[in-house]
Amino acid sequence: MIERLVRRKTKTTARGAFDRKLLAPMILGSVLNPVNSSIISVSLVPIGAAFGAPPSQTAWLVSALYLATSIGQPVMGRLIDLYGPRRLFLAGAALTGIAGLIGLLAPSLGTLIVARVVLGFGTCAGYPAAMYLIRGEARRTGEESPAGILATLAVASQTIAVIGPPLGGLLIGLGGWRSTFAVNIPLAVAGLILGVRRLPKERPLAERTGERVRLDLIGMGLFAAMLVSLLLFLMEPRADRWYLPLLMAVAAAGFAVRELRAAEPFIDLRVFGGNPPLLLTYARALLVSVVSYVFLYGYTQWLQDGRGLTASQAGLAQLPLFLTGIAVSTATGRRAAVRGKLLVGAVAQIVGCALLLPLQPDSAIWPLIVVGLVFGVPQGLMNLALQNAVYHQADPERMGSSAGLLRTFFYLGAIVASSANGAFFGARADTGGLHGLAWFMLAITGLCLVLTLVDRSLGRIGSDDSSSAQRKAS
């Protein structure tokens, strides 16, 4: 299906077509993080049983990956901007394999958490490298909007989200929970082979420009301190953890001062400050992610605790969400325009949240299926639209770090969602908590709709490409 999608949407220009040999490493690199995010969901219970750890401790296996990727995505992206994708892709693949080996041999839960941190950093390079390569191919071919390639990455990630938990269950049945870590070893080997054989060698930016390039290590350190403090607080927002927001504020102030004064900043705040459309895209990514993850985890918990479904039945009830998302992404992926996708997606989220309000412990199965189908529409539209928006709005010379920041906002939203689920659900995921989450999601997606309506710059994405194509044809 993915190959047909690319074949249908990749255009040939006077200077050649998109280099298809890049597709395999791009797709593999982009799905390493999603597959490890989803496969762990079926591993938590057996890991807890193996080490005698309660859910509050095994939850760190999820949080550790989010923390590492939130920090690592823009860092890896910036390194890709400076040194090209090949080196960082190979380094990331190697770290992924090392993480798999650590997980395979881990003697304790703490070692497993270390493995997940290493895994988070290892899987950070794939997506920024893919976006960097797409931008480079666009320059080479003259293709202003490689929407088909962007859609391919989105469909691949969503497909992995569907098969991740069943794959994890199969691996656990065959070789125990350690096999869900060990699977990264052959994936890393495949990444190393594909990276060496297919990714182009590229001279670092310093050699291309003749200017010395310095890494802003201080800026990266302050950025990491800011995010770690924020994310640790969001995971457990309590009054006795007041020092974490304070640390975050101090690190944020230091980061801002550093980046505004640095000759070669890690994140050029002056560029971002002069690019309101990109900042609005990041804000929408945060809001969309909050709603998506609240629904994904909160609704699934309610299906088991509130509705009384088994774990396997709850998983099947989520299939309409992922299958609809894949179908919608495939059908709309070739269109570069994003404003309509974001508007329809936000309205669909509002409808989906409203459909949660009448649900009760004795609700029939068909309303549950309808809820999944409705939420699948924004799943297929909004992530792809946000990805397209960053591609068109970001500074081409900072595409890697800009794409990495998009993923950072997604993961920040995931942690906000986790906190919201904990706040609305008490000892169990009851129906009252689900309805509270529905109202919370309605407020969040309503704000996303407003931010989309007021952002007129979105209307130029896609329409400019169409006009350009018409001018070329004439």
VENSULBEL-V127428 format. One record per helix or strand. SS is the DSSP state (a for helix, b for strand). FROM is the first residue (numbers start at 1). TO is the last residue. If there is no record, write none. Layout:
SS:FROM:TO
SS:FROM:TO
This chain:
a:2:9
b:13:13
b:16:16
a:21:42
a:44:51
a:55:58
a:60:83
a:85:105
a:109:122
a:125:141
a:147:175
a:179:198
a:205:209
a:217:235
a:239:261
a:269:273
a:276:305
a:311:317
a:319:332
a:339:357
a:365:393
a:396:424
a:431:454
a:456:460
a:463:473
